Amino acid sequence: MLEGGISCDVDTLASIYKGYGLGRPGGYTHAEFGMGLENFIRFLEPFGIKATLFMVGEDVKRPQSISCLRDVATQGHEIANHTLTHAQGFRFLSPEEKEAEIAGMEEVCEEVTGKRPVGFRSPGWNISDDTLEILKRRGYLYDSSLFPSSINPLLKFLHWRSMNGRSRDERTTLGLLRYMLAPARPYRTSENRLGGRGDGGVVEFPITVAPAVRLPFFATFLLATGLALFKACYLTLKALKRPIHYQFHLSDFVDYNHPELENQVPQGRGVYVPQALKISLKDKKDLFGKALEIMAADYQFLTLEKWARRIA
């Protein structure tokens, strides 16, 4: 079988939106953390897949999240680093601030699971090359922050426009523009460039893109474009025997009409609301189930840690 990996950014509404635009008295309930994780793990069970879960430290250390996290970790799913606070403008932070975000999540993860993460993903894939030195110094095996798609300029513009009125840090996404030309398959980075092959770096797991045209091949794009385009891209990837790193978000497995999430989703100008927050859970699971059934027939999916150790 061909080789691949499934990952999920476990971002709660609280870690993404930090409270602005919220209409519910008392703030966020954080209920979607447990709901979404349970739905995602159950979704994977029929396929026997263990996923890599990129967690935000501030979400993980909440009392209601700890038992849930320990449970998925004991089941064999990998817990990876998605920073302490989900700083959208991560690439604009100072080196000291970047390291504090990474180290903060490490501490929480080790306290809860007994294991330090070996993989990192920047919020919004918003990274820069100076993070590489931090990851190497702290003993990371891999990074998964690059999004090498041909439509990055369009996606960056749409995000910038949708966040009108917010700070520069909140309006930025997808990292340096040159990363759109980074290798599309997993590779070892050079010593000081995330977007280039070489020696002395870490393993990089970019989000998979369709060959040649480099259209994104992940859950968000599937929701936006439907199963027909997914199948066309998949058949090309399969024919060329390309590895697949397929990425989800926690929001893909949450029912935002649930009573515990009433008035949780921010509204209004200057707030980007992903499509996954607007579609019913049933419709999302039906679509994702069809996609995963297609891929699982041809691909063996590993955690990114296990996959990276094979590459390294």
Order of alpha helices (4+ residues) and beta strands (2+ residues): beta-alpha-alpha-beta-alpha-alpha-beta-alpha-beta-alpha-beta-alpha-alpha-beta-beta-alpha-alpha-beta-alpha-beta-alpha
